[in-house]
Amino acid sequence: MKIFNAKFLIIIALLLLFSSYSFARSVNGGSSDKKFDLIRYHNVGNIWMRVSNYGFFGSGDDIQPQWPSLEYPGGSAIDYLYQGALWFGAKRIRRNAFGEILYWVEEPENEFDVIPESDPDWQSYLDMVVDTLVTVGFDGDADLYEFLPAYNPLEISALGLKYSLYNIVDTIMTASIRKHRRGVDDDADGQVDEDPVGYAFPFRTADELPSEFASFGGEWLSNIPEGNFGAVYAYEDIWFPLGFVDLSDETNENYNFAEVNDDDGDGLKDEDGYPVSEQDFISFYYDYSPFGTTGERDWGGSASSNNHGSYEQLQVRVRQMSYQWSYDYIKNLIYVEFNITNMSQHDDYLYDCAMGIYMDSDVGPQVFDPDARSMDDISSYVAGPGYEFAYTYDADQDMGLTTGYVGSRVCTPDPDSLIFACWYWNRGAGPNDGNPLDLNPGGPTANEKYWLLTGRNPASDKYISLRDYPNSQINEPDDTRYLFAFYGDMEGLDNPTTGSWNLAPGKTMKIVIAIFPGESLVELKTQSVWAKTIYGQAQNLQTVILPDTFMHYEAPEPPAIPNMFAELVNDGNAIDVFWDNGSQMVNIDNKTVTNEDLGWRDDPDALDLDSHIDRYAEQLAEYGYFPEEFAPYDSTGAPQKWNNNALVNPWTADRLRHDFQGYALWGRSGSGSQEHWMLQDRWDKKETPQDETDYIVNLGSEHYKYFGGSGSKWNKDKGLPEPSVAIEEDTLYYHFDELYELIPYEVGDEIYGAPLYDADKKVEDIPSDIYNWSFDDQSLWFKHPAIRDDIYLYIYDDKLIPLEDHLGENYVDEFGVEEEDHIKDRLSRRYYSARINNPPKGIEYYITITAWDRGIPSVKLQSLESGRDADANMKVLFPGPNAKSKMDNIYVVPNPYVGQSKFDGRRSGDEKGDKSRRLWFVNVPERCKIKIFTLAGDLVDVVNHNGAESEDIISISKAAANGVVASGIASWNLLSKNNQIIAAGVYLFSVKDLDSGDIKVGKFVIIK
């Protein structure tokens, strides 16, 4: 927890005045004067962490509501972080305003005793001035922010109108593999990854790129002609455009990198990108002004006494990317990647680089006051090969509420190439570098931060090395914070070794850290190793500036998330859920059969393998055909997909990679915790004889590997929802046969669900004026008449709509003919429904549908299931009765209302929690006015009710901000019309039906 707030809090107070642009809500609100962005937080996994676009993560005091900051488990309301930040340090040659290198005069007395080589007093023996500089994302003891986005308050005067135009879009970008795929032509326009989120940087020069992609050197992908992307498909294992782009590019003079953009000019924006995880957050920030604005470049309570002008700036641009997944085996990990680019105007190296992760952890329940959370924390460290991580936990575990640990470690550069240090200090004792150029600081160094980053202790009475003394704080819990630092061998610029960490001008270095929780130190150690394993091959201190061709974060994935719609029915006594079948139709998991196991081989020792070339002839005879794309030879007779280590041929592998297994319906009441979901129902597709054969392909061979999977996560072969028998009209629609080819239904086939799209709607019949219609109405033209419009618009797939400015536009050729495979795909899409009966009323109810697969038994990986978070398909309802016209049944619950406990939740902006109460008026009319009075007849408040409305979620653990309320219940927050807290006592109420004029009166009791 920091101790100075000062001018930074002036802008924080306006945080909740959200802009009309949902993506630009920020620290001081309004759409015209946004300064910083802190609204994004990871929430698809089990650790919810807030990120920013100014060099730190966690909330601090910089946003309301403050939570989550780093919440674990997600939805538990137990938090583990006040604020964490990037600290980056390096040595840099000092220059004057003319760009001349400066030298110390003989026996200098202060930092100004320097001269350039052009000075008449210059002598060749004079020492060049080298400064040790550090830029921090956040200094918790001095309230300093030295990494800022391009458009920040320091630029308001300098940029004028330009600031007003671009400040609102200088925000955090988001991307997801749930929407796009790296190396995939998402918009079917013949180009690949050409329109990513935000600004699409050009590629690095040809000599920097892997030779396979040298032809892309210096180009934007959107400029590469169709048909020139063969290398992407041929070398997909090393295709990683995030690492191939030139982040020193300055052709975007507005520095509006986060603004949505139509890079390929097709009318769609950011529709073909290359995300890494299920939830990518991307931002840019700087420790200098990219616009050349002179003066100080820092913000916060101590900015006036802190020197961070041009002499103290490292001149680095940072692209920060953080990643999270929902999958069970990786849901407790968040990776934060920093791409640090040396933007020196004078081609100066940054050398003897050092980096630190600063963590002020404040561990405890979010409802505790700041001191109760922060003053009993302990930090420690685990050293040794394979580990090297720092962590914090709560000393007394808050009566069993706060049992976890949270750690951080480095994944790249290779930890074996780094030197580590870790320091802790107590509140208010943080290091100083307010004037790092000072020659006479009254201590060992003017830059205590650089000393700590490079393993030196400037004040042993304040800083304790956790790496050397990991138990030093065990019996002294406090408002601790630690600096986890790593660096090279410090051999300088002139004599670098393989252990030196230097950054050339215009180059970018990649640093990746992992943040992970655990319930014990043993579990934390396991998570630390797992974090490094999942990341994959690390670069060393020399290759860390090169395009990274090692694949990372290669996590096996569950099926796609179903599109879902949910509503209250049966007078609030049930919830109906509808979802599409896209999870089973678009489902290819390459990890089920890896590339190493796929292909054809002509090896006499492998005659018994499915991949042997002789099996091609056998299968050709058995099935009567063999898809050309999987055949051992192409149409010219040239070998293809040859792999003398293969176990299965490409056609078998394609079938096995269709590993969708079933759906699951989940619900939970009154708790946002990820650990409180309850299974409501599940469905398991029926295995075909061909499935069973493929699962045990190569049985009897010494190379046998089982490709089946769990298959019985709950009950095997229950079947999919809503089974029926196909009738004549169903023969217009398609389904997968045993070989995963789309074929029409035949009368009498078993069939599930109902068709989503109308088979009679064809592109050639599109109304002539359709482009004058709204976007939704255009999509609805393809809807099957039996499905309601509102349900359809929730669950349809725009990639299947073959109209201009829809994601399916490129499946129609220049003659207006839609591709046959695209038509089949659309007519294979169906939807299902299910019901949850008797959900608890008056409190939020969370609903989600997931899809699950077979798992990968060959690597002991259990069945994988899609995410259950708000970014997936989770919906929140407040069950209750429908609106009533009969007034006699209106009542209040709870009655009496007993004052809130300290573990109740809070509304946004309610710091004390005394304005986050609620009672319900039940069985009210659709449109009514509710008045609350004291016994003396004074009007306390008025509630206007208008059917189903959105309602705040105020329970202590919540996974969403609000939910949809049943039309027959209306809430009151127990505040007066002047927003004052009401007193205990008896109150009267009246409910007036605005349609009939009828009035109902009653009373209720408030007890505190």
N, C-alpha and C positions, 0 to 999 in steps of 0.2 A: 504494500500500500504506500502511495507516495505522500509526501508531507506538504508540498506546495501546490496550490491550484491556480491562484492569481488569475491573469487575464484569460487563460484558456477556458475557465469555467463560464466566462461571459457568453461564449457561443454555445456551450453545452446546454444551457438552460432552455434553448429554443429547439432542442433536438427533435421533439415529437411533432413539430409543424411540418409534416411530410410534404414533399413536393408532389405536383401532379404527375410527375414521372416516377413510377414505383421503383425504378432501378436507381434513382438518384437521391433517395432519402439519406440524410446525413447529419453530421454533428450539429449544425445550426439551422437545419430545416430548409426554409423556402427554396423553391426551384430556381430563383434568380441569384441566390447568394450562398449556395452550398460551398462549404470550405473543404471538409474532409469526408471520407466515406467509411462508416463503421457499422453498416447495417447487416452485412453478410456474416453468417456463421455456419460452420459445418454441422449438419444434423441428419445425415443419412446413415451414419454409423452409430456406435454406442458411446462416442466421446464427442460432445458438442463444443466446438471452439470457434470464437469470433476472430475474424481477420480484418485488416484495415488496408488502406492504400497510403499509409504513411509510416511504414517501417516497424509496426508492432502487431501483436496479436493478443487477444484478451480484451476486456472492456475497460479496465481501470475505472476512472470517474468520467469517462468521455462520452458516455451514451446512457440514456434512460429510455426504456428499462435496461438495467445493467446486465441482466442475465439472459442467456447463458454467457459466461465468460470462457470457462473451460469446465463444462458440466460432465460429470461421470458418476454412474451410468447416465446416458442421455435421458432426460425427463425425470431424474431423481431429485433435482433441486439441491444437490450437493456439488459445490464448486471447488476447483483446485487452482485457480489462477486469478490474480489481480491484473497483472499485465506482464507480458513477455516481449522481447524485442531483439532485433538484429543490432549487433555492434560490429563495425568493420573498421579495421585499422591498417595502416601501411606507412611506409616511408616515401617521401616525395621531395624532389629537388625544388628549392624555392626560386621563384622568378619575380622580377619586378613587373610593373604595369606594361612595360614594353616587351615583355617576354624574354628578357635577358636573365641568364643564370646569375644568382647572387652568391657572393663569397664573404666569409667573415673577415673583418679587419683584424689586425693583430690585437690580441687581448681585448676582445669586445666586452663592453659593460652592460649592454642590453640587446634586445632582439633587433634594434634598428641599426646596429653597427655593422652594416653589410654594404657591399659595393658590387657593381657589375664588372665584367671584364673590360668594358669600355671606359671605366673610370681611370684617370691618370695614376691613381695610387695603387691600382691593381698590380699584384705580383703573382707569379706562377705558383709560388709555394702556398698561397692562401688556400684555406679549406673551403670547399663548396658547402653551401648551407643545405642541410638535409633536415627536414622536419618530420617528426613522428606525429601522425594525425589519426584521429578516431572520429567517426561519425556514428551517432547512436539513434536508433529508432525511438527509444524512450529511456530517459534517465529518471528512475523512480524517486530518487532523493532530491533532485534538483528540478524536476518537472520540465524536462527538456525534450523537444522533438526536433531532430536535425535532418531526418529524411522526410521530405514533403512531396506531395503530388505537384505536377507542373502548375496547375491552377490552384493557388492557395492564397491566403489573405495578404501575404507579402507582395503579391503581384497585382493587387487591385488597381492601384494608382498607375503602375507602369503599363498595364495592358488595356485599361479602360474598357471600351466596348467589347474587345476581344475576350476579356475575362468574363463578361456577362454571357457571351455566346457559348463559351466552351467549358466554363467551370462546372456547369450542370452535368456534362457528359464525361468529366474526368473522374471516373468512378471505378468500382471493382467489376470486372467482367466475370461471367459464369458460363461454363460449358459442361457437357456431360456426354459420356458414352451411351447414355440412355437415348440420346437424340442423334448423335453423329458418331462416325467411326473413322479412326485414322486409317489411311490407305484404301478408303472406300469412296466410290463416286456417289455420295449421298443424294445428289440431285439429278443423277442420270444425264449429265450434260457432256460426258466424254472427258471431263477434267476431274482431277482428284485433289481434294483438300485445298481447293483454290479460294474458298471464301470462308475463312475461319472467323471466330469471334473477334470483333474489333478490327484493328488495323493489321493488315497482312504484310509483314515485313518482307523485303526481298531476301533471296537466299545469299549465303556467303559466296565468296568468289570460288571459281571452279577448282583452284588448287587447294582450297580448304575442305571441300566436300569429299565424301567418299567417291572414288573414281566412278562407281556405278551411276552417280547422279551429277557428274561434272557438267553435263549438258544444261543443267538447271542453274549453273553458277551466275550470280548477279541478277537473276530474273525473279519476277513475281510469278507465282504459280498460275495466276489468272491470265498471264500472257503466253503461257505454254500452249501451243495448238493442241486440239483434240487429236488423239492417236499417238501422242508423244509421251504417254505415261506408262509405256511398257515396262520401264525399269522399276517403277513402283510395285507392280505386281510380281515381277521376277525376283525382286530383292526386298520383299515386304518385311523380312526379319530385321533389316537394318534401316528401314525407312522411318525416320523420326524427325518430321519437319520442325517441331518445336526447337530442336537443337541445331537445325541446319540454317536457321534464318540469321541475318546480320542485324544484331541488336544495336550496333553503332550507327545504323542508318539514320540520316537526318533529313531525308527528303520530305517528311511530314513536318512542315514548319510550324504547324499548329499544336503539335504534340498531343493531339486528341486520340491517343491510341485505343481508348476504351469505347469510342463512339461506334455504334453499329454501322456497317458499311456494306454496300453492294460491290464487292471487289471485282466480280466477273460480269457486272452489267446485265444480269438476267432478270432484274426486277425483284429479286429476293435478297435478303440481307442475312449474312452470317449463317448460311444454310449448309455449308459443306466444309466442316472444320476437322480438327484433329485433336480432340480431347484425350485425356489420359485416364481419368477415373469417372466414377458416377457423379462426382461433384468437384469440379475444378473451379477455383477462384483465382483470378489473374489481375494483378494491378502493377502499376509503374510508379516509381517515385525516385527522387534525386536528392543529392546533398548540395547541389548548386542550382542556379537558375538556368534552365535550358534556353531561356529567352535572352540571356545576357544581362539581366537586371543586376545592378551592383548593390552592395550592401550586405547586411547580415542575412543568413539563411537558416534561421531557427525559430522555434515557436515554444511557448510555454511560460511557466511562472518565473523562471530564472533567465529568460532570453536576454533581458537588459544587461545582465552581468556576465553573459557568456559570449565569447568571441568565436563566431563561426562565419566570418567573411571569406573573401576569395583566398586569403593566405591559409585559412584553416580548413578549407574544403578539399576533399579528395577528388572531386569532379567525377563522381560515379553515378551512373544510371542503373537502377535495379528493377528487374522484372521479377516479381514475387508470384509464385504459383503454389497453391496448396491443394492437396488431393485427399479424397476419402471415398470409401466403398461401404456398402451395406452388408456384404457377405459375412457370414458368421466367423470365418477363420481370419478375417482381416478387419472386422468392424471396430476393433480397439486401436487402430492406427491412423494417424494423420501424418502425411509427409508435407514438409514445407521446402520448396525449392527456391533458391535465390540465384538469379542470373545477374552477376555484377559486371558491368561494362565500364572500362576505363575510357571516359570521354574527354581526356586531356586535350586542351587546345594547343598544347605545345609539344605533343608527342613524347610526353614524359612517362616513364614506367612508374607503376606503383609496385614497390618491392618490399620484401620481408613482410608480406601480408599476414594478417591475423584476423580471426573472426571469433565472435562470441555470441552465445545465446544467453541473454539476461532473462531471469525468471523470478518474479516476485509473486509467490504462489497463493498466499491467503486462503488456506484450506478450511472448508467447513460448510455447513448449511447456509443457503442463500438468505434465509430469514434471520440469521444471527447478525448482530451489529458488526461493523468492520473490525473492531478490536477483538471481539470474541472469536472471529474467524482467524485473525492474523497473528495474534500474540502467542499461540501455542504450536507453531510450525517448526519442523525440523528438516534441514536439508542434509544430503549426504551424497556419496559417490561410490561407484563400483569401478575399480581399475582392473586392467589386465587384458590380455589378448582376447578378442571376440566381444569384449564388453565396452568399457570406457563410456559410461553414461552417468549423468547426475539425476537426482530425484528429490522430491519433497513429499512429506506426509504430515498428518496431524498427530501430535504427540499423544493426546489422550483419547483420540478417536471420537470425541464428542458424544460420549455415552452410546457408542456403537453405531452412530449415524455416519461417521466419516472413516471408513475402514480402508480406503484405497491409497495407492501411491501413484504419482505421475512422474515419469522420467523423460529425458531427452537425450538423443545421441546423434552422431554423424553417420551418414551412409555413404556420402562421397564428398570430397576426395577420400580415397582409400584410407581408413583409419590407421592402417599399418604404416602409412607414409607421413602421419601427423605426429606432432607433439601436443600433449594435452595439459591443461591446467583447469582448476575449478576453485573458485573463491566464494566464500560467503561473508556477509557482513550484516549488521543489524540496522534497523530503520534509522535513517539520518546520517549514516556513516559512510555513504557512498563515495567513490573516487571522483576526483576533480580533474578536468582538463579545460577549465574556463578560459585559460590563456595559454595554450600549448606552446606558444613561441617564446614564452618568458624564460630568460636565462637564469634568473635568480628567484626561484619559487619558494625559497625557505624550506626546501625539502629535497629529497633525492631526484625528483623529476617534476616538470611542469605538466606532464601528461600521465597521471596515474592510471588512466584507462588503458593506454598503450602498454604500460608496464604489466598490468594485470593480464591483458590479452596475450602477452608473450612470456608469461610464467614468472614474472618478477614481482616481489612484494614491496610496494612503496611505503607501507606503514604496518608493521607487524602487530601493532596494538589494535588495529581495526580489521585487518583482512586475515582470514584463516584459510589455509589450503585444504579443501575437502579431499582432494586427491591424495594428499599425503596423510591427512588425519580425518578419515571419513567418519569417525565416531566423536569428533570434537564437539558436536552440538547436541549429542544424545540427551544429556541431562540439563540442557539450557535452551529449551524452546523459546522462540521469540518471533517477531515479525521479520523472519529471515528472507533473504533473497540471495540467489547465487548467480555467478557468471561462469558459464561453461565455455571455455576458450580452447582454441586449437590453432596451430601455426606450424611453419616449416622450420628449417635449420638456421634461419637468420644469417645466412652467409652473404647477404647483400646483393647488390646489382652487378658488381664487377667480377665476382668469382662464384657464380651460382653452381650448385650441385644438383643432383637429382632430388635432393630433399629441400630445395629452395622453393619458395612460393612467391612468384612474381607475376605481375599482370601487365602485359605490353599495351601500349596505347591502341585503342580501337578494338581490343580483344575482350572477350567475355569469359568469365569463369563460372562454373556451375558448382553450387554447394547445396547439398540436400541433407536436411535433418529429419528425424522422426520423433514424434511426440506420442507417448503410449502410457496407458495406465496398467495397474495390476492390483490384485487384492493382497499380495504379500511380496516380500523381496524376491522370493524364489520365482513367483509368477512374473515379476517385473524383469528379472534376468531372462526368462524365457521369451518374453515379449521383445526385449532388446535384440536378442539373436534373431528372432523371427522378423523383426523390422528390417534388419540388414539382409536377411535371406530373400524376402519378398522384393526388396529394392533391386537386388541383382549385382552384377559386376560393376565395381566402382572404377573411376578414373584415378590416375595418380596426379601428383602436383604439376607434372609437365603436360599431360594430356587433358587436364581439366579445362583447358581453354579451347580444345578441339571439338568438332561435332562428335557427339556421343553416339556411336553406332551399336552399343550394347542395348538390348531391350530391357526395359525396367517395368516394375509394377505389373508383371505379366500374370495377373491373377485369373485363375479359372472362374468362369462366370455362370450364373444361373440363367434361365430363360428371360426373355424380355418382360418388362412389367406390363401387366394388363391395363388397358384403359378402363376406368370404372366410374359408374354413376351410382349414387345412393340416395334414398328418400324415405321419409317417415310415411307409414301407411297404417290402416286399420286403427284410426283414431289414436295414433302414437304408440300402439301396442306392438308394432312390428317395424322392421326396416327392410326394404327391398333393395337388393344390390344387383346391378347389371354390369357385365364386363364383356370385352371382345376376346376373340380367340387368336389375336396376333402373337401371343407367346408361343403357341404351338406351330404357327405357320411361318414365322420368321425366327427360326431357332437353329443356328448352326454353332456348336461349340467346338472349336478346333483343338481345345485341350483334351477332349474325349479321346481323339486319336491324334497324336502329335505329328508334326511333319516328319519327325525321325522314323515313325512307324508306317508312313504312307508312301505308296509308289509301287512300281513293278521291279522285279528282279529276275535275273536269269542265272541262277546259281544252282548247280547240281545238288548241293547240300540243303537246298530249300524247296525241294519238290513238294513237300507236304504243306507249304504255306499258301495261304490265299493270295499272296502277292506274287507268286511265281507266274511267269509268262504263260505256262501251259494252262493255267486256270482261266485265262482270257478266252481261250477256245471253248473250254467247258461251259463257262457262263454264257457265252454267246449262243451256244447250242441250247442251253437250258432256258434262257429267257427270250430267245428269238431276236434279241438286239443287245447292243451295249452302247451307252451314251458316248458320243465321240469325244466329249470333253474329258472323259475318264479313261479312254482307250490308251493302250501303250504306244500307239503310233498316231500321228495326226493325219490329216487328209493327204499330205504329200508323202507319207510313209516315213517321216522323221520320228525318231523316238521321242517320247514325252513322259514326264513324271517318272523318270527312271531313278531307282534308289535301291542299291544292293543291300541295304539294311532293312528294307521295308518288311512289315508283317502282314499288312492288308493292302489290297489294291484300292485305287482311289474311289471306285464306285461303292465298295463296301464301307470305306471310311466315311463317305458322304452320308450314307444311311445311319451309321453309328453316331455321327456328329449331330444328327437330329435327336437330341437327348431329352427333349421335353417329356415330363412324366405326369404332371397333374397340376391342379389348382388347390389352394387352401383359402378359406374364409376366416378372418380373424376379427376379434372385437375386444374392447376393454372399456371399462366405465370409470370415469373420474380420475384416471391416472394417465399421464403422458409418458410414463416410464417405458422404455423399450423392453423391459423385462417382465411387463405385466400383461402382455397379449395372451388371450385365451382362444384356443382353436374352436371355431363354431361348426365347421364342416370341411370336408376335403374330398377330392376326386382324383382318381388315378386312372389314366388311360389304359385300355386293354391292349396287352402285347399281342402282336400278330405272330403267326408261325415264322415269318421271315425275320422279325425282331429276335425271336429266340434263337434262330439259326445264326444270325449275325453276332449275337452276344458271345457265342462260344466258337466263333470262327477260329480255325487252326487247332481245335481241340485234338490232343494226341501228339502234337508237335512238341519238340523240346523247347521251342520258342513260344509256347502258348502263353497268352495273356488274356484274362477275362475282361471283356468290354461291356458287360451288362450294367452293373451299378446296383444301387440300393433297391430300386423298383418297389420296395415295400416299406417306404418311410412310414406310412400309416397302414393302409390295407391294400394289398396288391389287386390290380385289375377291377376296381370298383366300377370303372367307366367314367366318362365325362358327364357333365350335368345335362339334365333334361333330354333323356334318350327318347327316340321315336323311330318310326319306320318311314322310309322315304316314299313319297307319292309322286305322281307324274310331274307336278310343278317343280319338285326338287331336282329333277334331271337337268335343269338349266344351270345348276350350281356344281361346284367342284370340291374335291377332297383329296387328301393324300391316299394313294394306294400303298401296298406293302413295300414298294420300292421308293416311296416318297416322291412319286410323280403325281402331278395334279390331273385327275381324271373326273368325268362327270359322275354324279350319283346315278344309280339304277334303282328302279322301283323295287322296294323290299329291302334295300340296304339299311343297316342301322345308321342312324343319324342323330346328331346332338345339337341342341340349341336351335336358333332360328337365323335366317339370312339377314345380314346387315345392309346389303346393297341390293338394288333392283336389277335383275338380269335383263329387263327390257330397256334399260337406259343405256344408249350407245352414243359414242362421241359424234357420229354422223347425224344424230337426231337432236343435238343440242339446240335450244331455242336461239334464234338470231340475236336476241337482245340480252343474252345471259350476262354479258360483261357490264351491263347497266345495273345488275342486281348486286346485293350485298355479298360479301365473302361467304357468310353462312348460308345464304339462300342458294348460292352457286353449289356449295357442297351438298345441300339438302336435295338438290335435283337428282342425285344418284341414290338417295335413300330408299330402302324398301318401304312400301306403304304401311306395313304392319307395325313398324317401330315408331314410337313417339319422337317428335322432333327434338325435344330437350335431351332425351337419352342419347339419341344418335349424335348430337353435336358434342357430347362428352366423350364418346367412345370411338368415333370414326377415325380413320387414318388419312391425313391430307395427302400422303404420298400416293394414295390410290385415286385421287381426284385429278383426271387428266385435262386440266384447264390452265390457262395462262395465270401466272402468279400464284399457283398452287404447287405443292412439292411434286406432283405427278405430271407437270407440264412437259417434261422432256421424254415422256413415254409415247408421245404423239409425233409422227414424222411430219415433214414439210407438206405432205399431201393430206394431212388431217386424218391419218390412219393410226389408230392406237395399237401398240404392240399386243400380240395375242397373249403372251405370258403375263402382261400387266392386267389384261381383262380376266384371265384365269385367277390371278392373285386376288383381285377385288371380289370375284364371285366365289372365292373359297372362304371369305371372312364371315364369321357368324358371331352371335352373341348369346350369352347365358344369363340366367337370373337365379337368385337364391334369396332366402328370407331368414332374418334373425328375429325370433319371437321374444316378446316381453323384455325389451331392454330397460334397465333402470331409468326412471324419469327424473327430470329436474337437474341433472348433472350431465356433463358432456360424455358422449359415447363415441369412441374412435372405431372406425371400420376400415379394413383394407382387404384386398384380394392379392394373393401372391401366386406365382408360378414356380414350380420346383422341377428339378431334373434328376437323373439317375445317379449323379456323382461319378467319381472316377476311382473304382476300387483298386486299380493297379498302383495308385499312389496313396491309397488309404484315405481318400477324400470322400466324405459323406455327401449325401444329396445336398445340392445348393439351391437356395430359395431367393427369389427376388425381394427387393426392399419393401419395408412397411412404413416408410416415412412420408411426410407431407410432400416432399419433392418427387415421390413415386406416385401413389394414387390415394393415399390416406384421406379420408373425409371425416369431418366431425359434425355430429348432430346433437341437439339437446332434445331428447325424446319427451313427448308430452301429448296431450289431446289436441285434436283439431279445433279450430274456432267454433264456438257454439252461439246460436241465436237465443237460446233459452238462458235467462239470467239467474235462475234460482240456484244453479249448481256452482256458482263462482265461489272460490275459497282461496285462502292464503296459505302457503307452506314456505318454510316451517313456521308454525304458529303454536307456541311462542318461538320467537327468534332468540337464540342464546348467543351471546357475544362470541366473536371469532377467536379461535386459538392462535397462538403464535406460529403454528405450522400451516395456517391457511395461506393461500397464494396472494398475489398482488396484481392489480391492474398496472398498465403502463403509467409511469410517472408517480406512482403512489409509494413514496420512499418509506413511510412508516407502516403501511399496510392497513391503516384504519379507514381507508376509503375503498376497500376492496371487499365489500359485503354484498349480499344479494338475497332477496326473497322473491317468491313467484306468486303472481296472481293467475289462477288456473281456471280453465273453461271460460275464458273471456271471448267476446265477439271478435270477428275479423278486423273490424275498424272500431276502435273505442278510445275514450279518454278516461284515464284513471287519476283520481285526485286523492291525496292523502292529507288528513287533518289531525290536529291535536284534539284532545277531548274538549278544549275550550272553543273549538271551531276555527282555529287559525290554519290557513292553508300552508302545508309543509312543502309539497312538491306535486308536479303534474307529470304523468307518463302518457305519452301518445303511442298507441299500439296500432300497427298496420300489417297484420298477418305475419307470415314467416319472416323473420329478420335475423341479422347477424348479431351474435352475442359474444362478449369477451369471455375468455376462459380464465378463471381466477384460481383454480385449484393449484396447489403448490408445485406439482409436477405437470408440465404441459408440453405437448409436442406441436401445438399450433396456437395462434393468437386468438382465434375466434371460431365459432361454429354456427350452424344454422338452427334456429329455434323453431319448434312446432308452432303453428299459427294460433293455437288456443292457449298459450301461456305468455305472460309478459313479466319482465323482471323490473325490480326497483333496487337501486344501489344503497338505500338507507341514508341518503344525503338530502339535505334540504334543497330548495330551488336556488339557494345562494351557495350551493356546494359545501355546506357546513355539516359536520357530523351531528346526527340527531341524538337526543337524550333517550334514556330508557323510559318506558312507560306504555300506556295504552293509546293506540291510534285508531282513528276511523278512516274508512275509505269509501269512495263511490266509483262505480264503473258505469259510464254512459255509452250505450251502443249508438255510434254516430249514424247508422243507417235507420234504425227503428226509433231512436230516441228513448228507449227503455233505460231505466237506471236501477242498479243494484247497490245497496250499502252494506257495510259490515265493519268488523274491527279486528285488530290483531295486537299482539303484545311484543315489545322489545325488552329483553333482559340482558344486562351487561355484567 
